[in-house]
Amino acid sequence: MAAIPIPHEQTVALVRELGGPVEFVDDYPVKKPGLDEVLAKVLCTGVCQSDLHTRAGTASGPDGKPITAIKLPHIGGHEGVGRIVALGSGLPERDPSIYLGALVGIRFSSRICRRCSYCLGGQEQYCQGVGDFKPTNHLHHEDGAFQEYVCLDAGYLTLLPQDVDPVAAAPTLCAGLTAYKAVKNAEIKVGDFLAVVGAGGGLGGYAVQYGLACGARVIGIDTGEQKKELVTSWGAQFLDFRTTTDLVAEVQSMTNGGADAVVVAAGHSAAFAQAASMLKIGGVMCCIGIPPGGGKIETPVSEIVIKGLKIKGNLVGNLKECLEAVEMVRTGLVKPKTYIRPFRDLPAVYEELEKGDIAGRVVLNIGEDPGPNIR
């Protein structure tokens, strides 16, 4: 077994103020794990639209106003995979399931109370805390995966299978989990029609594949030849929203009256405008992309009432659902389209995300994998 030297300083991608640039700092201190914490060496991380909006100061809260209660300086990243390289005091004796060399996820949720009604009900992503305890996440409150080392709460640790591919697992921890949760909430049955708006993006690609894995007939909606090739390669049909004259009518025609479910995975308001109108009577619309400013659904209330439509929101998923989503990737049932890029490409990746130029998901290479044999 090999001993891993832990440096005192590391490289991080730092944002000093909302709307400010990404700055790479090479002498940022490496934290030591405290009581009931572990220190993980970050191997890789996906880049999420939420990271982009948080950095820019345009991330939307439930009231549609920008979220400004963000830790500054800010280190983003909530789709990371790392190896445990140090354990907090007394942890090996208290919990032998957590060990050096274990593969772990750095997810959206970082610390939860495990006592509120949401935590007790298996919806800990909505944790409200109890007493003076407030839940935290790696998007707004704690430093995330855009750094070489990160401290994680051992009490809510995402222990990953040792044989999973870290590059495939990383974006599954947020994009994949969110899409998986949406497909579950869409109440899909074998043979149902599922339309995915934003099908060629990081979120949408997962929704297409999880839908197909559930036996749905999937129609992917996006634009451009690159995204068409990607979506059809998975076995879904494709509609280009730029070249289709009447998107709603076309979906209704292809599905003999409307889709059973629609998942809206795009982060632009226009994607939500008519999505509910693609549904048949009793259909389900699941929203997972969040546009800046909150966005609007422009479906007439009369249509929602008369057709008995259901509209559901999805904020990632719980830990159990995360591991289910990862397992489908580990076994090859779902194969995310990923592009490995150097850590310092993050500013360029943000620009490409803003333009909608990425078909699939970018994964940043943060550090070399020391392997599981650590002492």
N, C-alpha and C positions, 0 to 999 in steps of 0.2 A: 504494500500500500504506500502511496506517495503523500508526503506532507505538502500542503499548498501554502506558500508564503502569501500572507495578506498584506498588501501595501497600506501605507497611511494616507496616500492620496490617489486620486483617480480622475478619469476624464468623464465629464458630464455635459449634456446639452442643456444649457441654462437659458431661461427667459427671465429677465430682470423686472419687466413690467408688461402688463397686458397690452398686446398690440406691438410689442417690441420684437426685435430679431432674435433668432436662436444663436446663442454664443457658446462655443465649445471652450470649457475651462478644464485645464489639465492638472490643476492642483487642488481640486475639491476634496475635502476630507472624507475618508471612509468611516462610516459609523461602526461602532462596536455593538453587537447584539446585547440588548438588555434582558431583564428577566422575562422568560417566556417569549423570547424572540430568536430568530435565526438570521444569519447573514448568508445571502446567496450571491454567487458570482453570476452575473447576467450573461447569457450566451447569445440570445437574439430576442428581438421584439418586433411585433407588427406595428404599423402606423395607422391610427384610426382617425376618421374625420373629427371625432370628438376632441382628439389632441390638437388638431388644427384650429378648431373653433375656440377651445380654451385658451390657447396661446394668443389668438387674435382678440380675445375679449368679447367674442360674439356667441359663445355657448349660451343656449337659451334655457331658462328655468321654466317651471310649470306655468308661470304667469306670462311667458313670452318675453320677459325682460332678460337682459344679459346677466349671467352669473358673474358676480365680481368678488365674492368671498372666496378667493383663491390664494393659497400659500404662495408668497413671493419672497425670494426668487423661486421660480417654478421649474421643476423637472418633470416632464410628462412621461407618458408611456404606461399603458395598462394592458398590454398583450405580450408580456415577457415570459421567457422560460430561463431558469437558472439552476445551478447546482448549489446545494448547501455546503458552505465551506467553514462555518463556525456556528456553534450552539451557545445560547445564553446559559447563564449560571443555573445549574441544577436540572436542566431540561432532559439530559439523557436518562437520569434516574426517574423523572416524573413521566416521561412519554418515550419509551424505546421505539415507537413506530416512526419517530422523527430522528434521522441519523445523517451523519456526514456523507456527502455524495448523492443524496436523494435529489431527484429531479422535481422542481417545483414551478408553479405558475405565479406570475405577478399580475393579478387581475384588477378589474375596476374596484371591487370591494376590498378594503384592506383590514378594517377592524369593525366588528359588530358586537352588540351587547349580549346576544344569545338569550335575552330575557324578555324582550318586548313581544307583543302578539304576532308581529310579522316574522321575527326570528323563530318563534315557537311554531308558527304555521308553515314553515318551509319556504318563506318568502323573505329571506334575510337581506336580499338586495334592496329592500325597502325599509331596513332597520331604522327605527326612530330613536333608539337609545332609551335608557332608564336612568332616573336620577340625574346626576351630573355627567354621566357618560354620554358622549356624542359619537355616532359612527363616523368613520372616515373612509375615503377612497383615494386611489392613486391618481385620479384625474384632477382633483381640486385641493386635497388636504395634505397629502403625503408625497414625497419624492417617489417617482415611478421608475420605469425600466429604461429610460434614456440615460443610463449611467452604468458603470462597470460593476458596482456592488450595491445591494439594497438590503435593508433590514425588513423582515416580515414578521407578522404576528403568528406565533406557533399555534395559537388556539383556533385560528381560522386559516389554516394552511392548505393550499391546493397541491397535494401530493400527486404527481403524475406517474403513469406507468414508466418504468425504466427503459422500455424498448420503444417508446414513441419517438418519432422524428421531431426534434425541437422546432425545426422550421415550419413543419406542418401544424404542430400543436399551438405555436405562438398566436397566430391570428384567430385560432379557434376559441381562445379564452375570452374573447369579446365578440368579434364579428360572428364567429361560428356559433357561439352560445346564444347570442341574441337572435340569430336566424332560426336556430333550432327551437328556441322557445316560441318564436312566432309561428312556426309550422305546427307545433304542438297546440298552441292557442287557436289556430285556424280550424281545428277539429277535422283535419283531413282524413278521409277514408280512401281505401284502394279504389282507383278509377275516377276519383274526383278531379275536377279541373282546378288548377292553381295558377293564377297569374302573378308574376313577380315583376314589379316595376323597379327598374334599376338593376336588372338581372346580371349585367356584366361587371358590376362593381364588387368591392370586397364583401359587403354584406349580402348583396343580391345573389352572388355566385354560390354562397353557402345555402341560401334559401332555396335556390333551384335544386341543388343536390340533395338537401334534406327532404325536400318535397318529393323528388323522384324516389328516394330511398323509402319513403312511406307509401309508395305506390300511386302517387298522383300523376296526372297528365299535366305537364307544366308548360306554360307559355311565358317565355322570357321577354320582357319589354325593355328595350334600350336603344342605342343608336350606334351605327358604325360597323364596318366589316369585321374589325378585330373582335368586338364584343359579340357579334353574330356568330363568328367561328367558335368562340369560346363556349357560348351558351348551347349551341347545337352539338358541340362535341360531347356534351354531357348527356344528350338524348332529349333535350327539350326543343319545342318549337320557338321561333323567334319573330317578334314584330319590331320594326324600326319606327319609333314614334315620330321621327322627322319625315319619313316618306309615306306613312300611313295617313290617309285623308281623314278618316273618322275612326279613332282608336277604339272608342267604346263600342261602336257598331261592329267593328271587326272582331273584337273579343267575343261579343255576344253571338256573332255568326259562327265562330270557331267552336264555341261551347254549347251551341244549341239553346241559347237563351240567357247565358251568363255564367261566369265562373262560380264555383262553389266557395272559393276563397281568393283573396288578393292580399299579397304581402307587399307593402310599399317600403323599399329599402333605400331609396334615393334621399339625398339630403337637400332637396330643392322643393320649394312650395308648389311649383307647377306639377310635380309628380303626384301630389295628393289631391289636386283639384277635382279630377273626374274618376279617380280610382274606384270609389264606392259604386259608381254607376256601371261598372263592369260586372257587378255581382248579380247572381240570380236571386230569386225570392229566398229569404232566409240565409243569404250568404254572409261570410265573415270577412271583414277588412282588418288586417293587422298592420299597425304602424310601427316601424322600427327606426327609420331615418328621422333625424330631427333637423329641420331647416333653421338657419339663423333667423331670429325673430319669432320662432315658434311655428310659423306656417299656418295655413288655413285649409280646411276641407270644405269645398264649395258644393257639396251634394245637397240638394234641397231637402229640408226636413220631411216634406211630404213623401219623398222617395224612400227615405229611411223608415218612416212609419208604415207606409203602404206595403213595402216589400219586406218588412220585418228584418232589416239588416242589423248586423252586429258590428260594432267598431271597437277594437281592442288595442290598447297600448302595450308595449313590451320593453321593460327596462332590464336588459340582460336576462339572467336567470339565476337560480340558486346553485350551490356547489354541486349537489347531486346531478342536476341537469348539465352542468359544465362537464363533469366527468363522463356523462353519457355522450355528449357531443364529441368529446375528445376520443372516446372509444370507437365511434364510427369512423373517425379519421385514422386512428391507429390500425384498424382492421382493413382499411382501404375502401370501405363502402362510400366514403366521401373523400374526395381528393381536391383540396383547395389549390387554386392557381396562385402560386407565390413567385415573387421576384426578390432574390437576395441582393441587397445593396450594402455598401459600406456605411458605418455609423455616421460619418460626416456628410453623407448625402441627405440627411434629414431636411435641411432647408429646401433643397431641390424637390424632394418628395412632397413637401407641403405645397409647393407651387403647382406640381402636377395634380395633386388632389383637388386644388381649387379649380383647375381647368377641366377636371373630369377625364384626364388622359389615361388613367390607370385601369386596365382590365384585369381584375383580380386584386391581390393584396401584396403590398411591399413588406418585406421582413428585413430589418436591419441587423447586420452581423456586429454584435457588441464585443464579444470576446471568445477566445478559444475554449473549448470544452475540456476541463481537466479530467473528465471521466468519473465513474462512480467510486473508484478505489482511492478514497481520501482518508487521511487519518489526522 
